[in-house]
Amino acid sequence: MPDLFTLEQLASYMQQDLDLASATLARLLATTLIRNEIGGTRYDALTDLSPLLPVALDVARRLMDPQKGLQSSTRQVDDYRETDTYVTGSPGAPALTADERDRVLKAVGLSPSGAFTIRPGAPARPVRGCGEAARPLRW
């Protein structure tokens, strides 16, 4: 399984010296989480992993220093509102956040664009004008 980034890239991205064992583990976890999200076969078939680099570095940084992770994320569509809070007192099992999953899928072209298509399912019914009575059905 090819790595998504080098340890030097992670250190540069985080702007600090890193513990080699922790950075190696963060790289392995970030790569594994992203590979599992895409699917092993699809990930292994990718020839260019560079679209995944930004999200992989963000995941590794969050895993390395969870206190610098996303505090809160809010999405709102009309009356529906959803809020996620990531930093807690005790860290949970490593997992991709919803935003990271969306970014991974978008990077490899698997996420829906958000647009939709309306396809006619049946012929349009004739519109009756004002005052026209419906004709009775004949058997």
N, C-alpha and C positions, 0 to 999 in steps of 0.2 A: 504494500500500500504506500504510494508516494506521499510524502509530507506536503502540506499546503504552504509552508513557509519555513525559513531557516531560523535558528535560534538568534542569529544576529539581527534578522529582520524584526523579530519580536522585541529584542532589547532596544533597538532603535525606535520602534513604534511606542514602546512604553517609556522611553527616555530615561532608562535606569539600568544599572547592572543587575543581572538576574542570577539566581541560584540555578546551576546547571540541571540538577535533578528536578526541581519544580518546573522549570521552563520546558524540559523534555516531556514531563508528564502533561503539562498544559497543551503542548503541541499534539501529543498523542490523543488526548481526550478531544480536543477541538477537531482534529482530523477524523476521528472515529465518529463523533456526533454528526458531522457534516456528511460523511460517507453513508451512515445509516439513514439519514434523512433522504438522500438522493437515491439510495439503493446501491448495494455493492457492485453489481454488474454494470450499472450505468456509470458509477464513479470510476471504476477501473477502465472503462472504455473512453473516458474523457482524455483528449490529447492536450488540451490547454486548461490548466487549473487556475490560471491567473484571475478569472472573474470571481473566484471564491476567496481570494486572498484578503480583501477588506473584512469580510465577515469572519473569516478564520482568525484573523488577528484580534478582532473585537471579542470573540468568544474566548480566546486564550487570555487576553487581558482581564476579562471578567473573572475567569477561573483563577488567575494568578492573584488578583486583588479584588475580591468581591465587594469591598467597601467603596470602590470607585465605579461600581456597576450602575446600571440604570436605576434610578430611584423610583420613577413612576412613568407610566406611559398611558395616555388617554386617547381613545379613538371615539369619534362621535359621528353618527349618520342619522340625520333627522332627530327623532326622539330617543333613539337607541344610543346609549353611552356605555363604554367598557373601559375600565381602568385596571392596569396591572402594576403591581409593586414588586420589585425584585429583591432588594437588599433587606435581609432580615437578620435577626440576632444570631441565628444558627444556620449555616449553609446547608442546603439540601444536596441531593444527588446531582451530579453534573447532567445538565440537559440544555437544549437550545430553547431560548425564549421564543415566543410567537413571532416577534419581529425578526429574529435571526432566522427562523424557519422560512419566513416569507422572503427574506433576502437571499437565502441559499437557493430556494426554488426559482426565484426570478433570475439569479445569476446563470443558471443552467437552462433557462427557458421552459420551466415546468409550471410556473404559476399562471393562473388566468390573468388576462389583461385588465379585468374589471369591466370590460365592455360586455354586452350581451347581444344576442341576435334574436329577432322575432321572426319566426317562420310561420307562414299560414298553415293551419291544420285542416281547414275545411273551406269550401267556397264561401264567400261573404253572403250573408242573407240580404235579400232586397230590403231597402228601407221604404216603409210606407209613408206617404205624405200625410199631412194633417187632415183628419176627417175620413180617411180611407178605412174601411172595415176589413178585418182579416177574412179571407175566404175560408169556408169550412173545408176540412180535409175530406176527400172522397176515397172510398175503399174500392 
